[in-house]
Amino acid sequence: MRQLPRYLFILLVLVCDVAINSMSAAEWLTYAGGEGPGKGKHIVFIAAEESYRSELSMPLMARILARHGFQCTVLFAIDPKTGEIDPRVNNNIPGLEVLDSADLLVAFLRWRELPDEQMKHIIDYAESGRPIIGIRNATHPFRYATRPDSPYAKFDSASKDPVGGWGRSVLGETWVSHYGTNLIESTRCDVVNFAGSHPIFRGVQRSFWVPDDVYGVSEKLEGDSEPVLLGQPLIGWSPDDSPVADKPPVPIAWTKSYTGTSGKSARIFTTTMGHGDAFRIEDFRRMLTNASYWCMGLEDRIDAQSDVAITGSYEPGPAGAKGLKTGIKPNDPSFQEPAARTEIAVTRAMIDDMQPGWHALAEADFVKVNSADDTWSWKDGVLHCTGQPVSVLRTAKQFRNFEIVVEWMHEKAAGNSGVFVWGTPESIDRLTAAGKPGLPSGIEVQVLDHGFTTMMKAKGARTDWFGTNGDVFPVGVKMTPFPPLSPDGSRSYPRRHLANGHGSWNQYYIRAINGEVRLWVNGEEVSGGTGCNPAEGFLCLESEGSPIQFRKLRIRELP
């Protein structure tokens, strides 16, 4: 038989290689990522469930995270006959071998019965000690109805060993029930108070609405699962609807760890929210974006104001078979990031403290009250505080109506400090005369590091009475706090979590006018109160046990 010329043989090999690679690439979706905090990390999404349009929401989240620098791969349930995305096909998810190079798995799949050679990649990933995010019905990802003899059948959601299968042992829960009536009762999401300092909720509102219903959960989640978000069912599909009277809130998101056969502990984040329309809500997208960072140990890189905008086509439509769009392949143009996109405008306080009337507060503008000689020191325009003893530095004069800008940075984790507005002369006089540690009466604008929550939890102390993103509350005076409120109603909790942790600078803009105090944190209004009495007094900076720095203090008196 006559042999092919060598150059034709090489050409044929190259053509076959390109054809095979093209066929493989067409079975999943890849966003290359690039520059950004996620550069060098690879996230793999599995979108394989037929109810909540994961085949659309996971590409959306992948586009968002790719803009943060992460390489993102989206795997789908694929009809092997047509190459089309079809979540009704429960036994084929091509490309699972890419999990071998993944730094994070985002699982959004339900009741799959995969071939052993595909299932192996998921199980190997989980056992390797790498992190996982589970969304909605990922709590019940596998069902072995026809192949009970598979070595992976034990991971069925109805398994007795391990109880609840893969979903409960790895993610913390299996399928329980629809607690909120499916597609009728939407959800108010409330951040558990101590979790307000958790990096996952940086930039997220303390309370937000999602068009999604609450899943039921067991009385106790698996292992060290720690609920961080509660879901209150509402009577309808609107954010203005009232809570369902006989349905108290239950956990809808939690963190946990999972230690597989490798002996390495992985960070896990699970949320039972995930309806297609839930991804239209910025706070939900931001929570998942932040969770991705946290799972990979990148929490120090989370930006409370990072880009989580919807780009490209995203029209999830109805849940279930009614909303399924057929005939779509992973290389469909609708999945691509637009070459040019319109930036979403975000309303923030534009504080121009260089306008007439503003002036800097310097060393000569402050008077020691009950601090030590070395508690406060100025250097190159920065006010340094040792934190010892508990005491305050007050302004030389009293103020009635004013606005002030102050930047601050805790030097260590768990730092505690504050800015006192309208500190009463009587309390200042008492502190001065006593010369002992203590704080004045007035309206305190809390300056608290997120690590304070961790410290209190480690001590076994309560963490539900304070926040770390800018509480405003009265101390020995009167004030009606703006909602959301602390459990005892005494504090105005920030409605969005925007403060940076220790080692990073923050900006407070405080406006105090006619008995009303409002606080902006890093450019966005978050908390405050009204009916303050008295509404005139000293401005004080607090020393309370840990080193802190202040800078760029500028004030403007108002009529």
URVENLIN-V875313 format. One record per pair of residues at least 4 apart in sequence whose ideal C-beta (glycine too) atoms are under 7 Angstrom apart, sorted by sequence separation. I is the first residue (numbers start at 0). J is the second residue. D is the distance in Angstrom with one decimal. If there is no record, write none. Layout:
I_J_D / I_J_D
This chain:
3_7_4.7 / 5_9_6.4 / 6_10_6.3 / 7_11_6.3 / 8_12_6.6 / 9_13_6.5 / 10_14_6.3 / 11_15_6.4 / 12_16_6.3 / 13_17_6.4 / 14_18_6.3 / 15_19_6.3 / 16_20_6.3 / 17_21_6.0 / 18_22_6.3 / 19_23_6.4 / 20_24_6.1 / 21_25_6.3 / 34_38_6.0 / 52_56_5.9 / 53_57_5.3 / 55_59_6.6 / 56_60_6.4 / 57_61_6.2 / 58_62_6.4 / 59_63_6.8 / 60_64_6.3 / 61_65_6.0 / 62_66_6.8 / 65_69_6.0 / 78_82_7.0 / 97_101_6.6 / 113_117_4.3 / 114_118_6.8 / 115_119_6.2 / 118_122_6.2 / 119_123_5.8 / 120_124_6.3 / 121_125_6.6 / 122_126_6.2 / 123_127_6.3 / 133_137_3.9 / 143_147_5.6 / 148_152_7.0 / 154_158_6.5 / 158_162_7.0 / 163_167_2.7 / 165_169_5.4 / 166_170_5.2 / 167_171_6.6 / 177_181_4.5 / 180_184_4.4 / 190_194_5.3 / 216_220_6.4 / 220_224_3.5 / 258_262_6.6 / 273_277_6.1 / 280_284_6.9 / 281_285_6.0 / 282_286_6.3 / 283_287_6.7 / 284_288_6.2 / 285_289_6.1 / 286_290_6.2 / 287_291_6.7 / 289_293_6.2 / 290_294_6.1 / 291_295_6.8 / 309_313_5.3 / 317_321_4.5 / 318_322_5.9 / 327_331_4.9 / 353_357_6.4 / 360_364_4.5 / 370_374_3.7 / 410_414_6.9 / 422_426_6.6 / 423_427_6.8 / 424_428_6.1 / 425_429_6.6 / 426_430_6.5 / 427_431_6.2 / 428_432_6.1 / 429_433_6.1 / 447_451_5.1 / 450_454_6.1 / 451_455_6.4 / 452_456_6.3 / 453_457_6.4 / 454_458_6.7 / 466_470_4.9 / 473_477_6.1 / 480_484_5.7 / 484_488_4.9 / 485_489_5.8 / 499_503_3.7 / 519_523_6.0 / 3_8_4.8 / 32_37_6.5 / 33_38_6.9 / 48_53_5.3 / 64_69_4.5 / 77_82_6.4 / 78_83_5.1 / 113_118_4.4 / 124_129_6.1 / 133_138_6.4 / 147_152_5.1 / 153_158_5.4 / 158_163_6.8 / 162_167_6.2 / 163_168_6.7 / 167_172_5.5 / 179_184_3.9 / 190_195_5.5 / 195_200_6.2 / 235_240_4.0 / 258_263_6.8 / 272_277_5.3 / 278_283_6.4 / 292_297_4.3 / 293_298_4.8 / 317_322_3.7 / 352_357_4.6 / 370_375_6.0 / 377_382_5.6 / 378_383_6.3 / 409_414_3.2 / 422_427_5.9 / 455_460_4.4 / 465_470_6.2 / 473_478_3.9 / 485_490_3.8 / 511_516_5.0 / 519_524_4.9 / 520_525_5.1 / 32_38_6.6 / 65_71_4.9 / 98_104_6.4 / 125_131_6.5 / 143_149_5.9 / 146_152_6.5 / 158_164_4.0 / 161_167_7.0 / 166_172_6.4 / 167_173_4.2 / 194_200_6.0 / 234_240_4.9 / 258_264_4.7 / 277_283_5.1 / 278_284_6.0 / 292_298_5.8 / 316_322_3.7 / 456_462_5.8 / 484_490_6.7 / 499_505_5.3 / 519_525_6.9 / 46_53_4.0 / 64_71_5.5 / 77_84_6.4 / 78_85_4.3 / 153_160_6.4 / 156_163_6.6 / 157_164_6.9 / 161_168_4.3 / 166_173_4.4 / 179_186_6.3 / 233_240_4.1 / 234_241_5.4 / 315_322_6.7 / 375_382_6.4 / 376_383_5.0 / 430_437_5.3 / 455_462_5.0 / 484_491_6.8 / 485_492_5.9 / 498_505_5.5 / 509_516_6.7 / 510_517_4.9 / 517_524_6.1 / 518_525_5.9 / 46_54_4.8 / 76_84_6.9 / 77_85_7.0 / 156_164_4.6 / 233_241_6.6 / 256_264_4.8 / 257_265_5.1 / 292_300_6.0 / 367_375_7.0 / 472_480_6.5 / 484_492_6.5 / 518_526_5.0 / 75_84_4.6 / 76_85_6.1 / 143_152_3.9 / 155_164_5.0 / 164_173_6.0 / 233_242_5.9 / 234_243_5.6 / 256_265_6.5 / 292_301_4.9 / 375_384_5.7 / 430_439_6.1 / 471_480_6.7 / 480_489_6.9 / 483_492_4.7 / 509_518_5.6 / 518_527_5.5 / 540_549_6.3 / 61_71_3.8 / 76_86_4.8 / 78_88_5.1 / 154_164_4.8 / 156_166_5.5 / 163_173_3.4 / 190_200_5.3 / 195_205_6.3 / 232_242_6.9 / 233_243_6.6 / 256_266_6.5 / 257_267_5.3 / 374_384_6.3 / 452_462_5.3 / 480_490_5.9 / 481_491_4.7 / 517_527_3.9 / 46_57_3.9 / 77_88_6.7 / 154_165_3.8 / 231_242_5.1 / 232_243_4.4 / 256_267_6.4 / 272_283_6.6 / 374_385_5.4 / 480_491_3.6 / 483_494_5.9 / 507_518_6.4 / 508_519_4.1 / 516_527_5.1 / 61_73_5.2 / 76_88_4.9 / 79_91_5.6 / 143_155_4.7 / 255_267_4.7 / 289_301_5.2 / 373_385_6.6 / 427_439_5.4 / 515_527_7.0 / 516_528_5.6 / 44_57_4.2 / 76_89_7.0 / 141_154_5.0 / 142_155_5.7 / 190_203_7.0 / 254_267_6.8 / 374_387_6.5 / 405_418_6.3 / 426_439_4.0 / 507_520_6.4 / 77_91_5.6 / 141_155_5.5 / 142_156_6.2 / 232_246_4.6 / 254_268_5.6 / 426_440_4.0 / 515_529_4.4 / 58_73_5.3 / 76_91_6.4 / 141_156_6.3 / 190_205_5.1 / 362_377_4.7 / 452_467_6.0 / 505_520_6.7 / 506_521_5.5 / 514_529_6.5 / 516_531_6.1 / 44_60_6.8 / 57_73_5.2 / 76_92_5.8 / 77_93_5.4 / 253_269_5.7 / 371_387_6.9 / 374_390_6.3 / 423_439_6.5 / 451_467_5.9 / 505_521_6.0 / 514_530_6.0 / 515_531_6.8 / 44_61_5.6 / 75_92_7.0 / 139_156_3.6 / 156_173_4.9 / 189_206_5.0 / 213_230_4.2 / 231_248_4.2 / 252_269_6.7 / 288_305_6.9 / 371_388_6.3 / 375_392_5.3 / 422_439_4.4 / 423_440_4.6 / 472_489_5.6 / 514_531_4.5 / 74_92_5.4 / 156_174_5.4 / 188_206_6.8 / 230_248_5.9 / 252_270_4.0 / 370_388_6.9 / 422_440_7.0 / 423_441_5.9 / 447_465_6.8 / 449_467_4.7 / 472_490_4.1 / 514_532_6.6 / 187_206_6.4 / 188_207_5.3 / 213_232_5.2 / 229_248_4.0 / 230_249_6.2 / 251_270_6.2 / 288_307_5.3 / 422_441_3.9 / 448_467_6.5 / 472_491_6.7 / 74_94_4.8 / 104_124_5.7 / 212_232_7.0 / 229_249_6.6 / 251_271_5.1 / 370_390_4.0 / 419_439_5.9 / 421_441_5.1 / 447_467_4.6 / 470_490_4.8 / 471_491_4.5 / 514_534_4.0 / 54_75_5.8 / 74_95_6.4 / 89_110_6.4 / 92_113_6.3 / 187_208_5.7 / 188_209_5.9 / 229_250_6.1 / 230_251_3.6 / 251_272_5.6 / 312_333_4.2 / 369_390_4.4 / 420_441_6.1 / 421_442_5.6 / 464_485_5.9 / 470_491_6.6 / 513_534_6.8 / 42_64_5.9 / 89_111_5.2 / 90_112_5.3 / 95_117_5.0 / 98_120_4.7 / 229_251_6.5 / 268_290_4.3 / 285_307_4.9 / 311_333_6.9 / 368_390_6.3 / 370_392_6.3 / 419_441_4.3 / 420_442_4.4 / 464_486_6.6 / 470_492_6.1 / 498_520_5.7 / 89_112_5.5 / 90_113_6.0 / 98_121_6.8 / 101_124_6.6 / 141_164_6.3 / 185_208_6.7 / 186_209_5.3 / 228_251_5.4 / 284_307_4.5 / 311_334_6.9 / 368_391_5.0 / 419_442_6.9 / 463_486_5.6 / 464_487_6.9 / 470_493_7.0 / 497_520_4.5 / 90_114_6.6 / 96_120_5.6 / 141_165_5.9 / 185_209_6.8 / 226_250_3.6 / 228_252_3.7 / 311_335_6.5 / 368_392_6.7 / 419_443_5.6 / 420_444_6.4 / 445_469_6.4 / 469_493_4.5 / 497_521_4.8 / 72_97_5.2 / 92_117_5.9 / 95_120_3.9 / 106_131_6.1 / 140_165_6.1 / 185_210_5.2 / 186_211_5.5 / 227_252_5.6 / 268_293_6.9 / 311_336_5.9 / 367_392_6.1 / 368_393_5.4 / 444_469_6.9 / 445_470_4.1 / 468_493_4.3 / 95_121_6.4 / 98_124_4.4 / 106_132_6.9 / 140_166_5.8 / 185_211_6.6 / 186_212_6.5 / 210_236_5.9 / 227_253_6.0 / 268_294_5.8 / 281_307_6.2 / 310_336_6.0 / 311_337_5.8 / 417_443_4.8 / 418_444_4.4 / 466_492_5.0 / 497_523_5.8 / 37_64_6.5 / 42_69_5.1 / 44_71_6.8 / 46_73_6.0 / 102_129_6.7 / 103_130_5.3 / 104_131_4.8 / 105_132_4.6 / 106_133_5.1 / 107_134_4.3 / 109_136_4.0 / 139_166_5.2 / 185_212_6.8 / 186_213_5.4 / 226_253_4.7 / 227_254_6.0 / 266_293_6.8 / 310_337_5.8 / 365_392_5.0 / 366_393_5.5 / 417_444_6.1 / 444_471_5.5 / 466_493_6.1 / 493_520_6.6 / 44_72_7.0 / 46_74_7.0 / 47_75_6.5 / 101_129_6.8 / 106_134_6.9 / 107_135_6.4 / 138_166_4.2 / 184_212_5.4 / 199_227_6.7 / 225_253_5.7 / 266_294_4.7 / 365_393_6.7 / 391_419_6.6 / 417_445_5.4 / 418_446_6.5 / 468_496_4.5 / 495_523_6.1 / 497_525_6.5 / 40_69_5.2 / 41_70_4.7 / 42_71_5.0 / 43_72_4.9 / 44_73_4.5 / 45_74_5.1 / 46_75_5.4 / 47_76_4.1 / 103_132_6.9 / 105_134_6.9 / 108_137_5.9 / 110_139_6.4 / 111_140_6.1 / 112_141_7.0 / 122_151_6.5 / 137_166_6.8 / 224_253_4.7 / 225_254_5.3 / 365_394_6.1 / 366_395_5.3 / 393_422_6.3 / 417_446_5.0 / 442_471_6.7 / 443_472_5.8 / 468_497_6.1 / 469_498_6.3 / 28_58_6.0 / 37_67_4.5 / 38_68_3.9 / 44_74_6.8 / 54_84_5.2 / 107_137_5.6 / 109_139_6.2 / 111_141_5.6 / 112_142_6.1 / 182_212_6.5 / 197_227_6.0 / 208_238_3.7 / 220_250_6.8 / 225_255_6.8 / 310_340_5.0 / 364_394_5.9 / 365_395_6.7 / 416_446_4.1 / 468_498_4.5 / 495_525_5.5 / 30_61_5.2 / 35_66_7.0 / 36_67_5.9 / 37_68_3.8 / 43_74_6.7 / 106_137_4.4 / 109_140_6.3 / 110_141_6.9 / 112_143_5.6 / 181_212_5.3 / 224_255_4.1 / 364_395_5.7 / 442_473_5.8 / 443_474_5.2 / 467_498_6.5 / 494_525_5.7 / 30_62_6.1 / 35_67_4.6 / 36_68_5.8 / 37_69_3.5 / 54_86_6.1 / 108_140_4.8 / 110_142_4.0 / 112_144_6.5 / 138_170_5.6 / 180_212_6.3 / 223_255_5.5 / 415_447_5.6 / 493_525_3.6 / 494_526_7.0 / 32_65_4.8 / 35_68_2.6 / 112_145_6.5 / 118_151_4.6 / 137_170_6.3 / 179_212_3.7 / 194_227_3.8 / 216_249_5.7 / 220_253_6.1 / 222_255_5.6 / 223_256_5.8 / 441_474_6.1 / 493_526_4.6 / 31_65_7.0 / 34_68_5.8 / 106_140_6.5 / 112_146_6.3 / 115_149_6.0 / 138_172_4.8 / 139_173_5.5 / 179_213_3.8 / 216_250_5.7 / 393_427_5.9 / 414_448_4.1 / 440_474_5.5 / 442_476_6.7 / 492_526_6.5 / 30_65_3.6 / 33_68_5.9 / 115_150_6.8 / 138_173_5.5 / 139_174_3.7 / 177_212_6.1 / 178_213_4.5 / 191_226_5.9 / 308_343_4.5 / 413_448_5.6 / 440_475_3.2 / 441_476_6.1 / 491_526_4.2 / 32_68_5.2 / 115_151_6.3 / 138_174_6.1 / 178_214_6.1 / 191_227_5.3 / 213_249_6.2 / 412_448_6.0 / 415_451_6.1 / 438_474_6.8 / 440_476_5.4 / 442_478_5.9 / 491_527_5.8 / 32_69_5.0 / 49_86_4.0 / 133_170_3.9 / 177_214_6.6 / 178_215_3.9 / 190_227_6.9 / 191_228_6.6 / 413_450_4.0 / 491_528_5.2 / 32_70_4.1 / 48_86_5.7 / 49_87_5.5 / 131_169_6.6 / 177_215_6.8 / 190_228_5.9 / 191_229_6.2 / 213_251_6.0 / 412_450_3.3 / 413_451_4.6 / 31_70_6.2 / 32_71_6.6 / 47_86_5.9 / 175_214_6.6 / 176_215_3.5 / 276_315_6.1 / 407_446_5.6 / 409_448_4.4 / 175_215_4.1 / 188_228_5.6 / 189_229_4.9 / 275_315_2.8 / 413_453_7.0 / 30_71_4.3 / 175_216_5.8 / 413_454_4.3 / 175_217_6.2 / 188_230_5.9 / 189_231_6.6 / 29_72_5.2 / 275_318_6.7 / 125_169_5.5 / 172_216_5.5 / 186_230_4.6 / 187_231_4.4 / 274_318_6.4 / 27_72_6.1 / 28_73_4.1 / 47_92_5.5 / 172_217_6.5 / 186_231_6.7 / 471_516_6.0 / 481_526_6.2 / 512_557_6.1 / 27_73_6.3 / 186_232_6.3 / 187_233_6.0 / 390_436_6.0 / 481_527_4.9 / 27_74_5.0 / 45_92_6.4 / 186_233_6.6 / 389_436_4.2 / 391_438_6.3 / 471_518_5.6 / 481_528_5.6 / 27_75_6.7 / 57_105_7.0 / 172_220_5.7 / 184_232_4.4 / 185_233_5.0 / 388_436_4.2 / 389_437_6.6 / 391_439_6.0 / 480_528_4.4 / 171_220_4.6 / 172_221_6.7 / 184_233_5.9 / 389_438_6.6 / 426_475_6.6 / 469_518_5.3 / 479_528_5.8 / 57_107_5.8 / 171_221_4.7 / 184_234_6.5 / 185_235_6.7 / 478_528_4.2 / 479_529_5.4 / 26_77_5.6 / 171_222_6.8 / 185_236_4.8 / 449_500_5.0 / 450_501_6.5 / 469_520_4.6 / 479_530_4.3 / 185_237_6.9 / 352_404_4.9 / 448_500_6.2 / 468_520_6.4 / 478_530_6.1 / 168_221_6.3 / 171_224_4.1 / 179_232_3.7 / 183_236_6.9 / 423_476_6.7 / 448_501_4.8 / 477_530_6.4 / 478_531_4.7 / 43_97_5.7 / 53_107_4.1 / 167_221_5.0 / 178_232_6.6 / 350_404_5.9 / 477_531_6.7 / 43_98_5.5 / 185_240_6.8 / 471_526_4.7 / 476_531_6.8 / 477_532_4.4 / 26_82_6.8 / 469_525_5.2 / 470_526_6.6 / 471_527_5.3 / 476_532_6.4 / 25_82_6.4 / 214_271_3.9 / 468_525_6.7 / 469_526_5.4 / 471_528_5.6 / 476_533_6.5 / 43_101_4.2 / 41_100_5.6 / 42_101_6.9 / 48_107_6.3 / 50_109_6.8 / 184_243_6.0 / 189_248_6.4 / 368_427_5.9 / 41_101_5.2 / 42_102_6.7 / 48_108_5.3 / 41_102_5.2 / 42_103_4.6 / 43_104_5.5 / 44_105_4.5 / 45_106_5.3 / 46_107_5.5 / 47_108_4.0 / 48_109_3.6 / 211_272_4.8 / 369_430_4.5 / 40_102_4.5 / 45_107_6.4 / 211_273_6.9 / 368_430_5.2 / 369_431_6.4 / 42_105_6.3 / 45_108_5.1 / 188_251_6.6 / 209_272_5.6 / 211_274_3.8 / 368_431_5.5 / 444_507_6.6 / 47_111_5.9 / 210_274_6.1 / 369_433_7.0 / 186_251_7.0 / 369_434_5.9 / 444_509_5.9 / 27_93_6.5 / 210_276_4.3 / 211_277_4.5 / 369_435_6.5 / 26_93_4.1 / 27_94_4.1 / 179_246_7.0 / 210_277_6.2 / 369_436_6.8 / 26_94_5.9 / 178_246_6.7 / 209_277_4.4 / 369_437_6.4 / 199_268_6.9 / 178_249_6.1 / 209_280_5.2 / 207_280_6.6 / 209_283_5.5 / 442_516_5.3 / 444_518_5.6 / 207_282_4.0 / 204_282_5.2 / 203_282_4.9 / 171_253_5.9 / 203_285_5.3 / 202_285_5.5 / 203_286_5.4 / 51_135_5.7 / 171_255_4.9 / 50_136_6.6 / 186_272_6.9 / 200_286_6.7 / 199_286_6.1 / 414_501_5.8 / 48_136_5.4 / 169_257_5.1 / 201_289_5.7 / 412_501_5.2 / 418_507_6.7 / 420_509_6.4 / 442_531_5.7 / 199_289_4.7 / 411_501_5.8 / 421_511_6.8 / 198_289_6.0 / 199_290_5.0 / 410_501_6.6 / 418_509_6.7 / 420_511_5.1 / 409_501_4.0 / 199_293_5.3 / 408_502_7.0 / 198_293_5.1 / 408_503_6.4 / 441_536_5.9 / 171_267_6.9 / 408_504_4.8 / 420_516_5.6 / 170_267_6.2 / 172_269_7.0 / 408_505_6.9 / 169_267_6.8 / 171_269_5.3 / 406_504_5.3 / 407_505_5.7 / 441_539_6.9 / 170_269_4.5 / 406_505_6.7 / 198_298_3.8 / 201_301_5.0 / 406_506_5.1 / 407_507_6.9 / 439_539_6.0 / 202_303_3.3 / 201_303_4.6 / 202_304_6.1 / 404_506_6.6 / 405_507_5.2 / 198_301_5.2 / 438_541_6.5 / 404_508_5.3 / 403_509_5.1 / 402_509_6.8 / 402_510_4.6 / 401_511_5.7 / 421_531_6.5 / 423_533_6.2 / 427_537_5.9 / 400_511_6.6 / 400_512_4.8 / 421_533_6.1 / 424_536_6.4 / 400_513_6.5 / 421_534_5.9 / 423_536_5.3 / 421_535_6.0 / 422_536_4.8 / 421_536_3.9 / 422_537_4.1 / 422_538_7.0 / 422_539_4.5 / 420_538_6.5 / 419_538_6.9 / 419_539_3.7 / 418_540_6.2 / 419_541_6.5 / 417_541_4.1 / 416_541_4.9 / 417_543_7.0 / 416_543_5.5 / 415_543_4.5 / 415_544_5.6 / 415_545_5.9 / 128_259_5.9 / 414_545_4.0 / 416_547_4.8 / 125_257_7.0 / 127_259_6.5 / 413_545_6.8 / 126_259_3.3 / 128_261_4.7 / 138_271_6.7 / 414_547_5.8 / 125_259_5.8 / 126_260_4.5 / 127_261_5.3 / 131_265_6.6 / 411_545_5.5 / 126_261_5.8 / 128_263_2.5 / 130_265_5.0 / 399_534_6.7 / 403_538_6.9 / 411_546_6.3 / 127_263_7.0 / 128_264_6.4 / 129_265_5.7 / 130_266_4.5 / 131_267_5.3 / 132_268_5.0 / 133_269_4.2 / 134_270_6.0 / 135_271_6.0 / 182_318_6.1 / 399_535_4.3 / 409_545_6.7 / 410_546_4.2 / 128_265_5.0 / 130_267_6.7 / 135_272_6.4 / 410_547_6.4 / 135_273_2.9 / 397_535_6.0 / 409_547_5.3 / 410_548_6.7 / 134_273_4.4 / 397_536_5.5 / 408_547_6.9 / 397_537_5.5 / 398_538_5.9 / 407_547_6.2 / 408_548_5.0 / 407_548_6.8 / 407_549_5.2 / 394_537_5.4 / 406_549_6.9 / 393_537_4.3 / 394_538_4.5 / 405_549_6.0 / 406_550_5.0 / 406_551_4.7 / 393_539_4.7 / 392_539_6.6 / 404_551_6.6 / 405_552_5.0 / 391_539_4.2 / 392_540_4.9 / 391_540_6.5 / 404_553_4.9 / 391_541_5.5 / 403_553_7.0 / 391_542_6.8 / 403_554_4.5 / 390_542_4.9 / 389_542_6.4 / 401_554_5.7 / 402_555_5.3 / 389_543_5.2 / 401_555_6.4 / 387_542_7.0 / 389_544_6.4 / 401_556_5.0 / 402_557_6.5 / 386_542_5.5 / 400_556_6.9 / 401_557_5.8 / 386_543_6.5 / 400_557_4.1 / 132_290_5.7 / 350_508_5.0 / 384_542_5.0 / 386_544_4.9 / 398_556_6.5 / 400_558_6.5 / 132_291_6.6 / 386_545_4.3 / 348_508_5.9 / 386_546_5.1 / 385_546_5.7 / 386_547_6.6 / 132_294_6.1 / 384_546_6.4 / 384_547_5.0 / 130_294_3.6 / 130_295_6.0 / 383_548_5.6 / 107_273_6.5 / 382_548_6.8 / 381_548_5.5 / 382_549_4.3 / 374_542_5.4 / 382_550_6.8 / 381_550_4.6 / 380_550_6.1 / 348_519_4.7 / 370_542_6.0 / 348_522_5.4 / 347_522_3.9 / 348_523_6.8 / 347_523_5.5 / 348_524_6.6 / 103_291_6.1 / 103_294_5.6 / 103_295_5.4 / 360_552_4.0 / 102_295_5.6 / 359_552_6.7 / 360_553_6.8 / 303_497_4.7 / 359_553_5.4 / 360_554_5.8 / 358_553_6.7 / 357_553_5.2 / 358_554_6.7 / 357_555_4.5 / 356_555_4.4 / 352_553_4.4 / 303_521_6.8 / 56_275_5.8 / 59_278_5.8 / 55_275_6.4 / 63_284_6.6 / 51_273_5.4 / 56_278_4.5 / 51_274_5.2 / 52_275_3.5 / 51_275_5.6 / 64_288_6.5 / 63_288_6.1 / 60_287_6.1 / 64_291_6.0 / 67_305_6.8 / 66_306_5.7 / 83_325_6.8 / 83_326_6.0 / 84_327_5.2 / 63_307_5.5 / 83_327_6.3 / 84_328_6.6 / 83_328_5.6 / 84_329_6.6 / 82_328_5.7 / 62_310_5.7 / 42_291_6.5 / 62_311_5.8 / 59_309_6.6 / 196_449_3.7 / 59_313_5.2 / 75_329_6.1 / 40_295_6.0 / 196_452_4.2 / 55_313_6.4 / 56_315_6.7 / 193_452_5.1 / 55_315_5.1 / 36_297_6.6 / 52_315_4.0 / 193_456_6.5 / 36_300_3.9 / 52_316_6.9 / 51_318_5.7 / 50_318_5.6 / 50_319_5.7 / 193_462_3.6 / 52_322_6.2 / 192_462_6.5 / 193_463_6.7 / 49_320_6.9 / 192_463_4.4 / 195_466_4.8 / 196_467_4.0 / 195_467_6.4 / 195_468_6.0 / 49_323_6.9 / 62_336_5.1 / 192_466_6.9 / 58_334_4.8 / 206_483_6.0 / 205_483_5.4 / 205_492_5.9 / 205_493_6.7 / 205_494_5.3 / 204_494_5.5 / 205_495_7.0 / 204_495_4.8 / 205_496_6.9 / 203_495_6.9 / 202_495_6.7 / 203_496_5.7 / 202_496_6.3 / 201_496_5.6 / 202_497_6.0 / 200_496_4.9 / 28_329_4.5 / 195_496_5.6 / 27_329_5.4 / 25_328_6.3 / 26_329_6.2 / 25_329_6.2 / 25_330_5.2 / 28_334_5.6 / 30_336_6.8
